[in-house]
Amino acid sequence: MRVAFITNPDGWEVPVYAAALKKAKHSVVGVLVPLSPKPILTRLRQRRSGARRLLRRSERAMLLSAWSARSRRFLRDYSALRVYCRLHRIPMMRVWSLSSSRARRILNRLKPEILFTASLSHLVPPALIEIPRLGAVNIHGGLLPEYGGLASAYWAVHDRQENAGVTFHTLTERFDSGRIILRRSLKVRGARTPEFVAEKLIRLAADALPDCVERIRAGRLETQSVVRSRLRPKPAR
């Protein structure tokens, strides 16, 4: 089975997932990493001239310079992902935006049968969701619909839950919503740190990935659909 991933620059769990898929005789054909320059896009929305969105040349150069420094920090953050991809000869491509034509060209060239997203803070546009033959799936580190958002492990510990888990669900135009493929859970009662729980959930998701692929191939999905999950905010530092 040909599988591709979309993840954030700090998606260090993707090598764990890719290793589990490789062990199950599946092929990871590529990893797509969006690097959207949010400060630039924000300023572009704020400054308008008629129907066009503009920035002064000097201001644009200043913002691009700041973003270049930020992207260098990102390079250090996802070095584990980059090293794994190089060792296993997996193409890893960066794009400014998932809505760009380049992102569509890359995914069309990879020809994945299943597209997985992990720890992704971007919405995947419908044009990318439609490319994989068997669909696009999000690996969510929480039990939906109760624990949506990127800080599910933190809130599971904060709420002193008996169990925490992972949810595999189809991608839609909303965060953490869609048809549930499968869920796995484990006991976390008494866990002291969200980081400990998050690592356990990543291992749990990796172990469940081959089963998820087989369910997708056979069309065996759970009957429940998450129309709108409860998106928990990131904890204040």
C-alpha beads as a LAMMPS data file, in Angstrom:
LAMMPS data file: protein, C-alpha beads

237 atoms
236 bonds

1 atom types
1 bond types

-500.0 500.0 xlo xhi
-500.0 500.0 ylo yhi
-500.0 500.0 zlo zhi

Masses

1 110.0

Atoms # bond

1 1 1 0.000 0.000 0.000
2 1 1 1.384 3.402 -0.997
3 1 1 1.115 5.870 1.911
4 1 1 2.007 9.571 2.199
5 1 1 2.112 11.874 5.222
6 1 1 1.432 15.556 5.821
7 1 1 2.825 16.879 9.081
8 1 1 4.067 19.999 10.820
9 1 1 7.801 20.814 10.823
10 1 1 8.077 19.327 14.329
11 1 1 6.275 16.095 13.371
12 1 1 8.799 13.837 15.105
13 1 1 6.189 11.064 15.532
14 1 1 6.008 10.449 11.766
15 1 1 9.222 8.337 11.761
16 1 1 7.569 6.096 14.389
17 1 1 4.479 5.716 12.196
18 1 1 6.552 5.161 9.052
19 1 1 8.586 2.430 10.779
20 1 1 5.367 0.643 11.807
21 1 1 4.050 0.796 8.237
22 1 1 7.347 -0.450 6.815
23 1 1 7.271 -3.397 9.217
24 1 1 3.783 -4.240 7.911
25 1 1 5.115 -4.225 4.308
26 1 1 3.581 -0.884 3.330
27 1 1 5.483 1.792 1.407
28 1 1 5.817 5.402 2.590
29 1 1 6.188 7.337 -0.659
30 1 1 6.658 10.850 0.714
31 1 1 6.216 13.439 3.479
32 1 1 4.784 16.892 2.820
33 1 1 5.616 19.701 5.275
34 1 1 3.718 23.018 5.033
35 1 1 5.644 26.131 6.096
36 1 1 2.997 28.825 5.821
37 1 1 4.423 32.257 6.733
38 1 1 1.613 33.301 9.080
39 1 1 3.021 36.770 9.944
40 1 1 3.211 37.675 6.257
41 1 1 -0.265 36.384 5.514
42 1 1 -1.671 38.333 8.464
43 1 1 -0.154 41.579 7.252
44 1 1 -1.367 40.892 3.715
45 1 1 -4.917 40.608 5.018
46 1 1 -4.580 43.824 7.014
47 1 1 -3.249 46.011 4.205
48 1 1 -5.407 46.470 1.122
49 1 1 -5.284 48.700 -1.899
50 1 1 -8.559 48.465 -3.757
51 1 1 -9.230 44.809 -4.520
52 1 1 -5.549 43.884 -4.258
53 1 1 -3.585 43.013 -1.110
54 1 1 -0.212 44.714 -1.028
55 1 1 2.809 45.298 1.129
56 1 1 5.449 47.946 0.640
57 1 1 8.630 46.474 -0.797
58 1 1 10.717 47.377 2.269
59 1 1 8.120 45.927 4.650
60 1 1 7.871 42.727 2.614
61 1 1 11.667 42.298 2.646
62 1 1 11.721 42.804 6.415
63 1 1 9.028 40.175 7.010
64 1 1 10.651 37.679 4.660
65 1 1 13.958 38.145 6.454
66 1 1 12.262 37.468 9.804
67 1 1 10.563 34.390 8.363
68 1 1 13.884 33.071 7.030
69 1 1 15.294 33.155 10.569
70 1 1 12.182 31.408 11.835
71 1 1 12.445 28.703 9.175
72 1 1 16.054 28.043 10.232
73 1 1 14.775 27.308 13.740
74 1 1 12.223 24.948 12.184
75 1 1 15.050 23.073 10.448
76 1 1 16.509 22.228 13.837
77 1 1 13.089 21.205 15.171
78 1 1 12.370 18.555 12.569
79 1 1 15.883 17.214 12.122
80 1 1 14.725 13.763 13.342
81 1 1 12.129 13.661 10.578
82 1 1 14.637 14.846 7.988
83 1 1 17.286 12.317 9.064
84 1 1 14.810 9.439 8.985
85 1 1 13.612 10.399 5.505
86 1 1 17.187 10.594 4.219
87 1 1 18.179 7.263 5.755
88 1 1 15.186 5.486 4.237
89 1 1 15.169 7.476 0.985
90 1 1 11.705 8.911 1.579
91 1 1 11.096 12.195 -0.296
92 1 1 10.361 15.060 2.105
93 1 1 9.035 18.188 0.407
94 1 1 8.303 21.617 1.877
95 1 1 5.590 23.928 0.592
96 1 1 4.537 27.390 1.728
97 1 1 0.872 26.418 1.718
98 1 1 -1.209 23.274 1.305
99 1 1 -3.523 25.292 -0.950
100 1 1 -0.732 25.963 -3.436
101 1 1 -0.562 24.363 -6.858
102 1 1 2.872 22.984 -5.938
103 1 1 1.366 20.959 -3.077
104 1 1 -1.169 19.462 -5.480
105 1 1 1.516 18.652 -8.054
106 1 1 3.691 16.945 -5.441
107 1 1 0.854 14.798 -4.120
108 1 1 -0.283 13.868 -7.628
109 1 1 3.272 12.829 -8.465
110 1 1 3.554 10.658 -5.334
111 1 1 0.275 8.852 -6.184
112 1 1 -0.533 7.731 -2.625
113 1 1 -3.363 5.297 -2.023
114 1 1 -3.850 6.642 1.515
115 1 1 -2.887 10.053 2.883
116 1 1 -2.248 10.399 6.636
117 1 1 -1.954 13.627 8.588
118 1 1 -0.318 13.819 12.021
119 1 1 0.049 16.760 14.431
120 1 1 -1.068 19.092 11.674
121 1 1 -2.223 22.604 12.590
122 1 1 -3.406 23.331 9.021
123 1 1 -6.691 22.425 7.383
124 1 1 -6.140 20.193 4.372
125 1 1 -7.959 21.605 1.301
126 1 1 -10.470 19.370 -0.523
127 1 1 -8.221 19.350 -3.618
128 1 1 -5.633 17.323 -1.657
129 1 1 -8.160 15.133 0.163
130 1 1 -9.528 13.905 -3.174
131 1 1 -6.148 12.772 -4.562
132 1 1 -5.560 9.491 -2.618
133 1 1 -7.501 6.579 -4.082
134 1 1 -8.654 5.235 -0.696
135 1 1 -8.991 8.547 1.122
136 1 1 -7.264 10.847 3.588
137 1 1 -7.071 10.068 7.311
138 1 1 -6.042 12.054 10.372
139 1 1 -4.177 10.414 13.261
140 1 1 -5.529 12.284 16.276
141 1 1 -3.883 11.897 19.670
142 1 1 -7.137 11.928 21.636
143 1 1 -10.528 10.287 21.912
144 1 1 -13.011 12.139 19.730
145 1 1 -15.366 13.919 20.013
146 1 1 -14.529 14.743 23.648
147 1 1 -10.866 15.626 23.178
148 1 1 -10.182 17.588 20.004
149 1 1 -7.308 19.966 19.329
150 1 1 -3.539 19.590 19.583
151 1 1 -3.347 19.357 23.396
152 1 1 -5.482 16.265 23.988
153 1 1 -2.868 14.502 26.139
154 1 1 -2.619 17.547 28.421
155 1 1 -6.373 17.738 28.940
156 1 1 -6.663 14.002 29.569
157 1 1 -4.161 14.364 32.427
158 1 1 -5.725 17.652 33.576
159 1 1 -9.198 16.072 33.759
160 1 1 -7.775 13.013 35.570
161 1 1 -9.259 10.648 33.046
162 1 1 -9.016 6.905 33.544
163 1 1 -8.248 6.346 29.840
164 1 1 -6.736 8.278 26.958
165 1 1 -6.477 7.186 23.385
166 1 1 -6.066 7.858 19.702
167 1 1 -8.648 8.239 16.952
168 1 1 -8.227 7.579 13.233
169 1 1 -10.847 9.501 11.259
170 1 1 -11.424 10.659 7.709
171 1 1 -10.443 14.215 6.828
172 1 1 -13.062 16.903 6.242
173 1 1 -13.046 20.684 5.924
174 1 1 -13.216 21.029 9.736
175 1 1 -10.651 20.235 12.384
176 1 1 -11.000 16.813 14.045
177 1 1 -14.240 15.848 12.340
178 1 1 -15.247 13.102 9.934
179 1 1 -16.024 9.396 9.898
180 1 1 -14.262 7.402 12.609
181 1 1 -12.214 4.467 11.311
182 1 1 -10.999 3.088 14.624
183 1 1 -10.108 4.101 18.174
184 1 1 -7.604 2.684 20.622
185 1 1 -7.266 3.546 24.307
186 1 1 -5.023 2.819 27.278
187 1 1 -5.099 3.527 30.990
188 1 1 -3.386 6.750 32.046
189 1 1 -4.792 7.176 35.536
190 1 1 -2.020 8.541 37.743
191 1 1 0.185 9.762 34.892
192 1 1 2.100 12.812 36.055
193 1 1 3.021 14.551 32.804
194 1 1 1.257 15.063 29.439
195 1 1 4.565 14.300 27.690
196 1 1 4.573 10.779 29.137
197 1 1 0.980 10.245 27.976
198 1 1 1.735 11.704 24.520
199 1 1 4.626 9.266 23.995
200 1 1 2.430 6.348 25.029
201 1 1 -0.277 7.494 22.587
202 1 1 2.205 7.739 19.720
203 1 1 3.286 4.137 20.318
204 1 1 -0.369 3.119 20.558
205 1 1 -1.165 4.832 17.247
206 1 1 1.869 3.220 15.569
207 1 1 0.742 -0.238 16.696
208 1 1 -2.770 0.432 15.364
209 1 1 -1.687 1.849 11.997
210 1 1 -1.499 -1.477 10.102
211 1 1 -4.996 -2.364 11.344
212 1 1 -6.213 1.068 10.222
213 1 1 -4.804 0.501 6.729
214 1 1 -6.540 -2.872 6.484
215 1 1 -9.833 -1.385 7.639
216 1 1 -9.594 1.349 5.021
217 1 1 -8.769 -1.202 2.327
218 1 1 -11.768 -3.341 3.348
219 1 1 -14.090 -0.353 3.891
220 1 1 -14.725 -1.299 7.535
221 1 1 -15.461 1.970 9.372
222 1 1 -17.190 2.595 12.671
223 1 1 -20.787 3.775 12.508
224 1 1 -20.133 6.956 14.482
225 1 1 -19.254 10.162 12.668
226 1 1 -17.752 13.149 14.475
227 1 1 -19.743 16.083 13.162
228 1 1 -18.026 18.607 15.427
229 1 1 -15.539 17.731 18.139
230 1 1 -14.753 19.739 21.233
231 1 1 -11.566 21.590 20.343
232 1 1 -9.559 22.061 23.522
233 1 1 -7.217 25.091 23.614
234 1 1 -3.477 24.839 24.021
235 1 1 -2.461 25.201 27.690
236 1 1 -0.945 28.509 28.713
237 1 1 2.763 28.263 29.430

Bonds

1 1 1 2
2 1 2 3
3 1 3 4
4 1 4 5
5 1 5 6
6 1 6 7
7 1 7 8
8 1 8 9
9 1 9 10
10 1 10 11
11 1 11 12
12 1 12 13
13 1 13 14
14 1 14 15
15 1 15 16
16 1 16 17
17 1 17 18
18 1 18 19
19 1 19 20
20 1 20 21
21 1 21 22
22 1 22 23
23 1 23 24
24 1 24 25
25 1 25 26
26 1 26 27
27 1 27 28
28 1 28 29
29 1 29 30
30 1 30 31
31 1 31 32
32 1 32 33
33 1 33 34
34 1 34 35
35 1 35 36
36 1 36 37
37 1 37 38
38 1 38 39
39 1 39 40
40 1 40 41
41 1 41 42
42 1 42 43
43 1 43 44
44 1 44 45
45 1 45 46
46 1 46 47
47 1 47 48
48 1 48 49
49 1 49 50
50 1 50 51
51 1 51 52
52 1 52 53
53 1 53 54
54 1 54 55
55 1 55 56
56 1 56 57
57 1 57 58
58 1 58 59
59 1 59 60
60 1 60 61
61 1 61 62
62 1 62 63
63 1 63 64
64 1 64 65
65 1 65 66
66 1 66 67
67 1 67 68
68 1 68 69
69 1 69 70
70 1 70 71
71 1 71 72
72 1 72 73
73 1 73 74
74 1 74 75
75 1 75 76
76 1 76 77
77 1 77 78
78 1 78 79
79 1 79 80
80 1 80 81
81 1 81 82
82 1 82 83
83 1 83 84
84 1 84 85
85 1 85 86
86 1 86 87
87 1 87 88
88 1 88 89
89 1 89 90
90 1 90 91
91 1 91 92
92 1 92 93
93 1 93 94
94 1 94 95
95 1 95 96
96 1 96 97
97 1 97 98
98 1 98 99
99 1 99 100
100 1 100 101
101 1 101 102
102 1 102 103
103 1 103 104
104 1 104 105
105 1 105 106
106 1 106 107
107 1 107 108
108 1 108 109
109 1 109 110
110 1 110 111
111 1 111 112
112 1 112 113
113 1 113 114
114 1 114 115
115 1 115 116
116 1 116 117
117 1 117 118
118 1 118 119
119 1 119 120
120 1 120 121
121 1 121 122
122 1 122 123
123 1 123 124
124 1 124 125
125 1 125 126
126 1 126 127
127 1 127 128
128 1 128 129
129 1 129 130
130 1 130 131
131 1 131 132
132 1 132 133
133 1 133 134
134 1 134 135
135 1 135 136
136 1 136 137
137 1 137 138
138 1 138 139
139 1 139 140
140 1 140 141
141 1 141 142
142 1 142 143
143 1 143 144
144 1 144 145
145 1 145 146
146 1 146 147
147 1 147 148
148 1 148 149
149 1 149 150
150 1 150 151
151 1 151 152
152 1 152 153
153 1 153 154
154 1 154 155
155 1 155 156
156 1 156 157
157 1 157 158
158 1 158 159
159 1 159 160
160 1 160 161
161 1 161 162
162 1 162 163
163 1 163 164
164 1 164 165
165 1 165 166
166 1 166 167
167 1 167 168
168 1 168 169
169 1 169 170
170 1 170 171
171 1 171 172
172 1 172 173
173 1 173 174
174 1 174 175
175 1 175 176
176 1 176 177
177 1 177 178
178 1 178 179
179 1 179 180
180 1 180 181
181 1 181 182
182 1 182 183
183 1 183 184
184 1 184 185
185 1 185 186
186 1 186 187
187 1 187 188
188 1 188 189
189 1 189 190
190 1 190 191
191 1 191 192
192 1 192 193
193 1 193 194
194 1 194 195
195 1 195 196
196 1 196 197
197 1 197 198
198 1 198 199
199 1 199 200
200 1 200 201
201 1 201 202
202 1 202 203
203 1 203 204
204 1 204 205
205 1 205 206
206 1 206 207
207 1 207 208
208 1 208 209
209 1 209 210
210 1 210 211
211 1 211 212
212 1 212 213
213 1 213 214
214 1 214 215
215 1 215 216
216 1 216 217
217 1 217 218
218 1 218 219
219 1 219 220
220 1 220 221
221 1 221 222
222 1 222 223
223 1 223 224
224 1 224 225
225 1 225 226
226 1 226 227
227 1 227 228
228 1 228 229
229 1 229 230
230 1 230 231
231 1 231 232
232 1 232 233
233 1 233 234
234 1 234 235
235 1 235 236
236 1 236 237
